[in-house]
Amino acid sequence: MKIQAPVINVADTLRLIVINLGKLTLACRIEAVYKIVSYTKIHSSGLGYTGLTNIDGHSVMVVDLHRKLFKVSVADRPEYFVIIKPQIGDLLAIPVTESPNLMDIQREYIRVLPESYRQSDTLAIASHVAVVPHNEKTLTIFVIDETSLM
């Protein structure tokens, strides 16, 4: 007897690029990701959480989410940039220390974050949260609202 894996309808899932930021797991909708590239030099005063880098001949604003959220810069040297193309505005680069992962998350695991929570917490950059089974535990993923990164 042949056992078939369950068929998952693509419309029932959300494809995300998942990045780890310390103990926090964030994700970007695949539609918002322009590309993932190797880390390049950031030009910045070092006083804030933003800077500039050059990608494909364009000046791209870098948003250090680790510094924005936790008030400390990324401890290890970043290896990659996740380049985001917001619906409105210019490209944004998020430095990450580990290779991002592609995940298809079933929509039943995704919930809208309450606006009151977004306004009162440092995770105002997230619009949704997904709690998904992962190995024998669960994984909590905050989905970035790319329009709120600045």
PyMOL commands that set and color helices and strands:
alter all, ss='L'
color gray80, all
select helices_A, chain A and resi 10-12+30-32+65-70+107-109+115-120+122-125+146-148
alter helices_A, ss='H'
color red, helices_A
select strands_A, chain A and resi 13-21+24-29+33-38+50-55+58-63+80-84+92-96+101-106+110-112+126-134+137-144
alter strands_A, ss='S'
color yellow, strands_A
deselect
rebuild
show_as cartoon
